[in-house]
């Protein structure tokens, strides 16, 4: 089976060697909200969505430089005239209304500006696209359901400013895969040997998966090695970074359900951080505002030049993810109940759910022979974080099985009143189109009244994410122990959650 590799470095080398660029380049990836990014994506849309996909050949032709060179890994090198001729006599000559369609994988797109003496003269666009064929006869209405996925490929486009007009000067189309290779990848996780091979090729040391169906954890799968020659066991212990926050949220929401805590009570009754004691905004802080990340705090105070906590905006007016907010809530809880967070978590979550391998503090109870060491993308190990006091935001130690028990209990509203559960899954603040923060979890609106609850974790050598679909009683846990472990998310999400997984990806990448 052919596996797609991350090849940006090789691509740059190839471009320099094959195309003989002699000018200075700056490979600094453009942000998606930049004007250059928007410009190139607009050109891409004209080239394919208007030109190629609808066979409006004049549009595609007008975007190409007269010096166009098209490098194809199957069909060799062609020029502009060849390119136009191929469209006219091949792709657009069929007696169908819509023979071929190219679809860009949005999240794959990267754009790099190229400068000479500080002046922008070109842009390199790289990405992945799928190709579909449609057999609708001429005169019949086009139906997308008649399409068939026929292939997938990588591409690199060099857009150059010619007389201040953007023109496509170089096309590289490579790594073409037929449909069967794509289908083979989709069945990857049904073959443990192939999964292990795939992880090695992607430099992911260890992968933990938990699959929830019918509201219950049905399967735990752990792949890879804890260290060289030592296979990771099913009960591998992971640092899951910010997946600590949902545990803190549920501890709090269970107390609310028991009538012992109030979502909208000002927290200054129990705790006021000295850094913000003179700022009247602290009077606005409530549990609801903290669990929906509307405190106005930075993620962490050490990111401020002063290293002190402050407000970036008035609490309750907008969204900004903040670990400081969760820590603020912890201190308020501990002041009221005269118990530490780890004690509260044990009483309300860990002990009732028999999560024996879960804890917020690094101590002698940890079975180090099962601990997943964390790595950077080059394979260098990080020293583990050894918390002596519980954090409300970070560094929970747990297993896939334990966290699966936790998510199942949340999905089934165990220990939560109906009112509190409804508050938890309500849209407290919008973070992007079809995406919101509720109380403790992100919410993806999947349409038809279906939704997914989610949270992720990222730290040095940690990339983790979880999903719950309360309406369909499905759930998915993904744990990795490497800086760029997120690169395996998409295939896993689509495989286990199908169309809902694809919808989540679409929301996240648009």
C-alpha positions as CSV (number, residue, x, y, z in Angstrom):
1,X,0.0,0.0,0.0
2,X,1.3,3.4,-0.9
3,X,1.4,5.9,2.0
4,X,1.4,9.7,1.5
5,X,4.6,11.3,2.9
6,X,5.1,14.8,4.1
7,X,7.5,16.1,1.5
8,X,7.9,19.9,1.7
9,X,11.7,19.7,2.0
10,X,12.0,17.3,-0.9
11,X,9.7,19.4,-2.9
12,X,11.8,22.6,-2.4
13,X,14.9,20.7,-3.4
14,X,13.1,19.3,-6.5
15,X,12.0,22.8,-7.6
16,X,15.4,24.3,-7.2
17,X,17.1,21.4,-9.1
18,X,14.6,20.7,-11.9
19,X,13.4,24.2,-12.6
20,X,16.8,25.9,-12.0
21,X,15.6,28.8,-10.0
22,X,18.5,31.2,-9.5
23,X,16.9,33.8,-7.4
24,X,16.6,34.1,-3.7
25,X,13.5,32.7,-2.1
26,X,11.8,33.0,1.3
27,X,9.7,30.0,2.2
28,X,7.6,31.5,4.9
29,X,4.1,30.0,4.9
30,X,1.3,32.5,4.5
31,X,-1.5,32.7,7.0
32,X,-5.0,31.9,5.7
33,X,-6.2,35.4,6.4
34,X,-3.4,37.1,4.4
35,X,-4.2,39.0,1.2
36,X,-1.7,36.8,-0.8
37,X,-3.3,33.6,0.5
38,X,-6.8,34.9,-0.5
39,X,-5.5,36.0,-3.9
40,X,-3.9,32.7,-4.8
41,X,-6.9,30.7,-3.6
42,X,-9.1,32.9,-5.8
43,X,-6.9,32.1,-8.7
44,X,-7.0,28.5,-7.9
45,X,-10.8,28.6,-7.8
46,X,-10.9,30.3,-11.2
47,X,-8.5,27.8,-12.7
48,X,-10.4,24.7,-11.6
49,X,-13.9,25.5,-10.2
50,X,-14.7,27.8,-13.2
51,X,-12.2,26.6,-15.8
52,X,-11.4,22.9,-15.4
53,X,-14.6,21.7,-13.7
54,X,-17.0,23.4,-16.1
55,X,-14.8,23.1,-19.2
56,X,-14.7,26.8,-19.6
57,X,-11.3,26.5,-21.3
58,X,-10.9,30.2,-22.0
59,X,-10.7,30.9,-18.3
60,X,-8.0,28.3,-17.6
61,X,-6.1,29.4,-20.7
62,X,-6.1,33.1,-19.6
63,X,-4.6,32.3,-16.3
64,X,-1.6,30.5,-17.7
65,X,1.7,32.1,-18.7
66,X,2.8,31.7,-22.3
67,X,5.9,30.1,-20.8
68,X,3.8,27.5,-18.9
69,X,5.6,24.2,-18.1
70,X,3.5,21.3,-16.9
71,X,5.4,18.4,-15.2
72,X,3.3,15.3,-14.8
73,X,4.6,12.1,-13.2
74,X,2.7,10.0,-15.7
75,X,2.4,12.0,-18.9
76,X,5.8,13.9,-18.9
77,X,6.4,17.5,-19.7
78,X,4.0,19.7,-21.7
79,X,3.6,23.4,-22.6
80,X,0.7,25.8,-22.7
81,X,-0.5,24.7,-26.1
82,X,-0.4,21.0,-25.1
83,X,-2.2,21.8,-21.9
84,X,-5.1,23.6,-23.7
85,X,-5.2,20.9,-26.4
86,X,-5.5,18.2,-23.8
87,X,-8.5,20.0,-22.2
88,X,-10.2,20.6,-25.6
89,X,-9.7,17.1,-27.1
90,X,-9.7,15.1,-24.0
91,X,-11.2,16.1,-20.7
92,X,-13.9,18.4,-22.3
93,X,-14.6,16.4,-25.5
94,X,-16.9,13.8,-24.0
95,X,-20.6,13.8,-24.7
96,X,-21.3,14.4,-21.0
97,X,-22.3,17.6,-19.2
98,X,-19.5,17.2,-16.6
99,X,-16.9,14.6,-17.2
100,X,-14.2,15.4,-14.7
101,X,-14.1,17.5,-11.5
102,X,-11.2,18.5,-9.4
103,X,-11.7,19.0,-5.6
104,X,-9.1,20.7,-3.5
105,X,-8.4,19.3,-0.1
106,X,-8.6,22.7,1.7
107,X,-6.5,21.7,4.8
108,X,-3.7,20.5,2.5
109,X,-3.1,23.9,0.9
110,X,0.1,25.8,1.7
111,X,1.2,29.0,0.1
112,X,4.8,30.4,0.3
113,X,5.7,34.0,-0.9
114,X,8.9,34.3,-3.0
115,X,10.8,37.6,-2.8
116,X,13.8,39.1,-4.6
117,X,15.5,42.1,-3.0
118,X,12.5,42.4,-0.7
119,X,9.9,42.5,-3.6
120,X,7.3,39.9,-4.0
121,X,7.6,38.3,-7.5
122,X,6.0,34.9,-7.2
123,X,4.2,32.4,-4.9
124,X,4.4,28.7,-4.5
125,X,1.2,26.8,-3.8
126,X,1.2,23.2,-2.7
127,X,-1.6,20.9,-1.9
128,X,-3.6,17.7,-2.6
129,X,-6.6,17.3,-4.8
130,X,-9.1,14.5,-5.6
131,X,-10.5,13.8,-9.1
132,X,-14.0,12.6,-9.8
133,X,-15.7,11.5,-13.0
134,X,-19.4,11.9,-13.7
135,X,-21.2,9.9,-16.4
136,X,-24.3,12.0,-16.7
137,X,-25.4,12.0,-20.4
138,X,-25.6,15.3,-22.3
139,X,-29.0,16.9,-21.8
140,X,-29.6,15.1,-18.4
141,X,-29.4,17.1,-15.2
142,X,-26.1,16.9,-13.3
143,X,-26.3,14.8,-10.2
144,X,-23.4,14.9,-7.9
145,X,-24.3,11.4,-6.5
146,X,-23.4,10.0,-10.0
147,X,-19.8,11.0,-9.4
148,X,-17.1,8.4,-8.9
149,X,-13.8,9.1,-7.1
150,X,-11.1,8.0,-9.5
151,X,-7.9,9.4,-8.1
152,X,-5.9,11.6,-5.8
153,X,-2.6,13.5,-6.4
154,X,-0.3,16.2,-5.0
155,X,0.4,19.4,-6.9
156,X,2.7,22.4,-6.8
157,X,1.9,25.6,-8.7
158,X,4.3,28.4,-9.2
159,X,2.3,31.7,-9.7
160,X,4.4,34.5,-11.1
161,X,3.7,38.2,-11.4
162,X,4.0,39.1,-15.1
163,X,3.5,42.8,-15.7
164,X,1.7,42.9,-12.3
165,X,-0.7,40.2,-13.3
166,X,-0.6,36.8,-11.7
167,X,0.1,33.9,-14.1
168,X,0.5,30.2,-13.6
169,X,4.0,29.5,-14.9
170,X,4.9,26.0,-13.5
171,X,2.7,23.0,-12.7
172,X,3.9,19.9,-11.0
173,X,1.4,17.0,-10.7
174,X,2.7,14.0,-8.9
175,X,2.0,11.1,-6.4
176,X,-1.1,10.1,-8.4
177,X,-3.1,7.3,-6.6
178,X,-5.9,5.4,-8.1
179,X,-9.2,4.8,-6.3
180,X,-8.2,1.5,-4.9
181,X,-5.2,3.0,-3.1
182,X,-7.5,5.5,-1.4
183,X,-10.0,2.8,-0.4
184,X,-7.1,0.8,0.9
185,X,-6.1,3.7,3.1
186,X,-9.6,4.0,4.4
187,X,-9.5,0.3,5.6
188,X,-6.1,0.9,7.2
189,X,-7.3,0.6,10.8
190,X,-8.8,-2.8,10.2
191,X,-5.3,-4.2,9.7
192,X,-3.0,-3.9,12.7
193,X,0.2,-4.7,10.7
194,X,-0.6,-2.0,8.2
195,X,-1.4,0.5,10.9
196,X,1.9,-0.2,12.6
197,X,3.7,0.3,9.3
198,X,1.7,3.5,8.6
199,X,2.7,4.9,12.0
200,X,6.4,4.2,11.4
201,X,6.3,5.9,8.1
202,X,4.7,8.9,9.7
203,X,7.1,8.9,12.7
204,X,4.4,8.5,15.3
205,X,5.9,6.4,18.1
206,X,2.6,5.4,19.8
207,X,-1.1,5.7,19.0
208,X,-4.0,5.0,21.3
209,X,-7.6,4.7,20.0
210,X,-10.8,4.3,21.9
211,X,-14.0,3.6,20.0
212,X,-17.4,4.3,21.6
213,X,-20.7,3.1,20.2
214,X,-24.1,2.7,21.7
215,X,-22.9,5.0,24.5
216,X,-20.3,2.5,25.7
217,X,-16.6,2.1,25.2
218,X,-16.4,-0.9,22.9
219,X,-12.8,-1.1,21.8
220,X,-9.3,0.1,22.9
221,X,-6.5,-0.2,20.4
222,X,-2.9,0.8,21.1
223,X,-0.1,0.7,18.5
224,X,3.6,1.3,18.4
225,X,6.3,1.2,21.1
226,X,6.9,2.9,24.4
227,X,10.6,2.7,23.6
228,X,12.7,0.7,21.2
229,X,11.8,-3.0,21.4
230,X,9.0,-2.5,24.0
231,X,5.5,-2.7,22.6
232,X,2.9,-0.3,24.0
233,X,0.3,-2.2,26.1
234,X,-3.4,-1.6,25.8
235,X,-3.3,0.2,29.2
236,X,-0.5,2.6,28.3
237,X,-0.4,5.7,30.5
238,X,-0.5,9.0,28.6
239,X,-0.1,12.6,29.5
240,X,-3.1,14.0,27.7
241,X,-2.4,17.8,28.2
242,X,-5.5,19.9,27.9
243,X,-7.9,16.9,28.0
244,X,-7.5,17.7,31.7
245,X,-10.0,20.6,31.2
246,X,-13.1,18.5,30.5
247,X,-12.4,16.6,33.7
248,X,-12.3,19.8,35.7
249,X,-15.5,21.0,33.9
250,X,-17.4,17.8,34.8
251,X,-16.2,17.9,38.4
252,X,-17.7,21.4,38.5
253,X,-20.9,20.6,36.6
254,X,-21.6,17.6,38.9
255,X,-21.3,20.0,41.9
256,X,-23.8,22.3,40.1
257,X,-26.1,19.4,39.5
258,X,-25.9,18.6,43.3
259,X,-26.9,22.2,44.1
260,X,-23.5,22.8,45.7
261,X,-22.2,25.3,43.1
262,X,-23.7,28.0,40.9
263,X,-22.8,28.5,37.3
264,X,-23.5,32.2,37.4
265,X,-22.4,33.2,40.9
266,X,-19.5,35.7,40.9
267,X,-16.3,33.8,41.9
268,X,-14.8,36.8,43.8
269,X,-16.8,35.4,46.7
270,X,-14.2,32.6,46.9
271,X,-11.1,33.8,45.1
272,X,-9.5,37.0,43.7
273,X,-6.2,36.7,42.0
274,X,-3.8,39.4,43.4
275,X,-2.7,40.4,39.9
276,X,-6.3,41.6,39.0
277,X,-7.6,42.6,42.5
278,X,-7.7,46.3,41.5
279,X,-9.4,45.6,38.1
280,X,-13.2,45.7,38.5
281,X,-13.5,43.1,35.7
282,X,-12.8,40.4,38.2
283,X,-16.3,40.9,39.6
284,X,-17.7,39.6,36.3
285,X,-16.0,36.2,36.4
286,X,-18.4,33.3,36.8
287,X,-18.1,29.5,36.2
288,X,-20.1,29.8,33.0
289,X,-17.7,32.4,31.6
290,X,-14.7,30.4,32.5
291,X,-16.0,27.0,31.1
292,X,-16.9,28.8,27.8
293,X,-13.5,30.5,27.7
294,X,-14.8,34.1,27.8
295,X,-12.7,35.3,30.7
296,X,-10.6,37.8,28.8
297,X,-7.5,36.2,30.2
298,X,-4.5,35.1,28.0
299,X,-3.9,31.4,27.8
300,X,-1.1,31.7,30.4
301,X,0.1,34.8,32.2
302,X,3.7,34.0,31.5
303,X,3.0,34.9,27.8
304,X,2.6,38.5,29.0
305,X,5.7,40.7,29.1
306,X,4.9,41.4,32.8
307,X,4.3,37.8,33.6
308,X,1.2,38.9,35.4
309,X,-2.4,38.0,34.9
310,X,-4.6,40.7,33.2
311,X,-7.7,41.1,31.1
312,X,-7.5,41.4,27.3
313,X,-11.2,42.3,27.1
314,X,-14.3,42.5,29.2
315,X,-15.3,39.1,30.5
316,X,-18.3,37.6,28.7
317,X,-17.9,39.6,25.5
318,X,-15.9,37.3,23.3
319,X,-14.0,34.0,23.1
320,X,-10.4,33.4,24.0
321,X,-9.1,30.0,25.1
322,X,-7.5,30.2,28.5
323,X,-5.8,27.8,30.8
324,X,-5.6,30.6,33.3
325,X,-9.4,30.6,33.5
326,X,-9.5,26.9,34.5
327,X,-6.8,27.5,37.1
328,X,-8.9,30.4,38.5
329,X,-11.9,28.1,38.8
330,X,-9.7,25.5,40.6
331,X,-8.7,28.0,43.2
332,X,-12.3,29.1,43.8
333,X,-13.5,25.5,44.1
334,X,-10.7,24.6,46.5
335,X,-11.4,27.6,48.7
336,X,-15.1,26.8,49.0
337,X,-14.8,23.0,49.5
338,X,-11.5,23.0,51.4
339,X,-10.4,20.2,49.2
340,X,-7.8,20.0,46.5
341,X,-8.9,19.5,42.9
342,X,-7.3,16.0,42.8
343,X,-9.4,15.1,45.9
344,X,-12.6,16.4,44.2
345,X,-11.8,14.7,40.9
346,X,-11.2,11.4,42.7
347,X,-14.5,11.7,44.6
348,X,-16.7,12.8,41.7
349,X,-15.1,11.2,38.7
350,X,-12.2,8.8,39.1
351,X,-13.5,6.6,41.9
352,X,-17.2,6.3,40.8
353,X,-16.0,5.4,37.2
354,X,-13.2,3.1,38.4
355,X,-10.6,5.1,36.6
356,X,-7.8,3.5,38.5
357,X,-5.0,4.7,36.2
358,X,-6.0,8.4,36.2
359,X,-4.5,11.1,38.3
360,X,-3.6,14.7,38.3
361,X,-0.4,14.5,40.3
362,X,2.9,12.7,39.4
363,X,3.7,10.4,42.3
364,X,4.9,6.8,43.1
365,X,1.5,5.3,42.0
366,X,2.5,5.8,38.4
367,X,3.6,2.6,36.7
368,X,6.5,4.0,34.7
369,X,6.8,0.7,32.7
370,X,3.5,1.7,31.0
371,X,4.2,5.5,30.5
372,X,4.3,6.8,26.9
373,X,7.4,8.9,26.7
374,X,6.8,12.1,24.7
375,X,8.9,13.0,21.6
376,X,9.5,15.9,19.3
377,X,9.1,15.3,15.6
378,X,12.8,14.4,15.2
379,X,12.5,11.6,17.8
380,X,14.1,13.3,20.7
381,X,12.5,12.5,24.1
382,X,11.1,15.2,26.4
383,X,11.4,15.0,30.2
384,X,8.0,14.2,31.6
385,X,6.1,16.9,33.5
386,X,6.0,16.0,37.1
387,X,3.2,18.0,38.8
388,X,3.2,18.0,42.6
389,X,0.0,19.9,42.7
390,X,-3.0,19.4,40.5
391,X,-3.6,21.6,37.5
392,X,-7.1,22.2,36.3
393,X,-5.9,22.8,32.7
394,X,-3.1,20.4,31.9
395,X,-1.1,17.2,32.5
396,X,-3.8,14.6,33.4
397,X,-2.3,11.1,33.4
398,X,-4.7,8.5,32.1
399,X,-5.3,5.5,29.8
400,X,-7.5,5.2,26.7
401,X,-9.8,2.9,28.7
402,X,-10.1,5.3,31.6
403,X,-10.8,8.3,29.4
404,X,-13.3,6.2,27.4
405,X,-15.2,5.5,30.6
406,X,-15.2,9.2,31.4
407,X,-16.5,10.3,27.9
408,X,-19.2,7.6,28.0
409,X,-20.4,8.8,31.4
410,X,-20.5,12.4,30.1
411,X,-22.4,11.4,26.9
412,X,-25.0,9.5,29.0
413,X,-25.3,12.5,31.4
414,X,-24.3,10.4,34.4
415,X,-24.2,12.6,37.5
416,X,-25.5,15.6,35.6
417,X,-29.0,16.9,35.8
418,X,-30.9,17.3,32.6
419,X,-30.8,21.1,33.0
420,X,-27.0,21.1,33.5
421,X,-26.4,18.7,30.6
422,X,-28.5,21.0,28.4
423,X,-26.4,24.0,29.5
424,X,-23.2,22.1,28.8
425,X,-24.2,21.4,25.1
426,X,-25.7,24.8,24.5
427,X,-23.9,27.4,22.3
428,X,-22.3,29.7,24.9
429,X,-20.1,31.5,22.3
430,X,-19.4,31.1,18.6
431,X,-15.7,30.4,17.7
432,X,-16.2,30.0,13.9
433,X,-18.9,29.0,11.4
434,X,-20.8,26.0,12.8
435,X,-18.4,25.8,15.8
436,X,-19.1,26.9,19.3
437,X,-17.9,26.5,22.9
438,X,-20.3,25.1,25.4
439,X,-19.4,24.4,29.0
440,X,-16.1,22.6,28.9
441,X,-16.4,21.2,25.4
442,X,-16.3,22.6,21.8
443,X,-19.4,21.9,19.8
444,X,-19.6,21.2,16.1
445,X,-22.9,21.7,14.4
446,X,-23.3,18.8,12.0
447,X,-26.8,19.6,10.7
448,X,-30.1,17.9,11.2
449,X,-29.9,18.6,14.9
450,X,-26.8,16.4,15.2
451,X,-23.7,17.7,16.9
452,X,-20.3,16.6,18.2
453,X,-18.7,17.6,21.5
454,X,-14.9,17.8,21.3
455,X,-11.7,18.8,23.1
456,X,-8.1,18.5,22.3
457,X,-4.8,18.5,24.0
458,X,-1.4,19.8,22.8
459,X,1.9,20.2,24.7
460,X,5.5,19.2,24.2
461,X,5.3,15.7,22.7
462,X,1.5,15.5,23.2
463,X,-1.3,15.6,20.6
464,X,-4.6,14.3,21.7
465,X,-8.2,14.8,20.8
466,X,-11.6,13.3,21.6
467,X,-15.1,13.5,20.1
468,X,-18.6,12.6,21.3
469,X,-21.8,12.5,19.3
470,X,-24.6,12.3,21.9
471,X,-27.4,11.9,19.4
472,X,-25.8,8.8,17.8
473,X,-24.0,7.6,21.0
474,X,-20.7,7.5,19.2
475,X,-17.3,8.6,20.4
476,X,-13.7,8.6,19.4
477,X,-10.4,9.0,21.4
478,X,-7.1,9.7,19.7
479,X,-3.9,9.8,21.8
480,X,-0.4,10.4,20.4
481,X,2.9,11.1,22.0
482,X,4.7,13.3,19.5
483,X,4.7,17.0,18.6
484,X,3.1,16.5,15.2
485,X,0.8,13.6,16.0
486,X,-2.1,15.7,14.7
487,X,-1.2,14.6,11.2
488,X,-2.9,11.2,11.7
489,X,-6.2,12.7,12.9
490,X,-8.0,13.1,9.6
491,X,-7.7,9.5,8.4
492,X,-8.8,8.2,11.8
493,X,-11.7,10.6,12.1
494,X,-13.1,9.7,8.7
495,X,-12.6,6.0,9.2
496,X,-14.4,5.8,12.5
497,X,-17.0,8.5,12.2
498,X,-17.6,8.4,8.4
499,X,-19.6,11.4,7.0
500,X,-19.8,13.0,10.5
501,X,-16.0,12.9,10.6
502,X,-15.7,14.5,7.3
503,X,-18.2,17.2,8.4
504,X,-16.0,17.9,11.4
505,X,-12.9,18.3,9.2
506,X,-14.8,20.6,6.8
507,X,-15.9,22.8,9.7
508,X,-12.4,22.9,11.2
509,X,-10.6,23.7,7.9
510,X,-12.9,26.3,6.4
